[in-house]
């Protein structure tokens, strides 16, 4: 993961290479909270793929990069 201050900064860093997925830091924060919010609960158990995919979908993270593999 790399953090950048602007799209122009991303473009300079890529220097012609193909970009991967990029999201605003606010969306990254929302994702972290949604993904790990219950992690410290004594009843915590790993979430099912469907739950995790629903988190990504709810945050508008769409496209091949954001599709979790089906086991």
Order of alpha helices (4+ residues) and beta strands (2+ residues): alpha-alpha-alpha
